[in-house]
Amino acid sequence: MNRISRNLTTIYRTERLITRRRLAVVQQQTVMLALAGIAAMAGLVLLNISMYFVLKTWLPFAGSAAVLAVANLLLAFFLALTAKRTSVEEEIAPAVEVRDMAIADIEADLEGMADEARDIVMALKNLGSNPLGSLSTLLLPILTAVLKDKKN
């Protein structure tokens, strides 16, 4: 039972760690994108004004504005692709692995307990037909469980 509680504690702690890291990455991405957006807007406004004056000498007013709009949309597209590329999965992989190992260990413990319970039930069923033979079969899983608990 001690191993099960330890594994449940491990699962709880790793889930908290995974969630904290995911939230921290999302928070960091949001702050960085907001700051980058503010800086980029200031630079982009000035660049657009200067490029408009340069382009209007070669193109009509509407043409130079359209060229700038397309350039701005391409820039926004590439910025969005860069922001999407950041992933938290590599950072939380060790915590996910520890959590999965703890879950597997709990499953193994529960399967062992279920096997012991089946053995006890079978011994109780056979107790009526063969009392002396079933007594040793009944006591063996109980003693094993008691000695296991004393070890842990």
HELIX and SHEET records of a PDB file:
HELIX    1   1 ASN A    2  LEU A   55  1                                  54    
HELIX    2   2 PHE A   61  LYS A   84  1                                  24    
HELIX    3   3 GLU A   89  ASN A  126  1                                  38    
HELIX    4   4 PRO A  131  LYS A  151  1                                  21    
END                                                                             
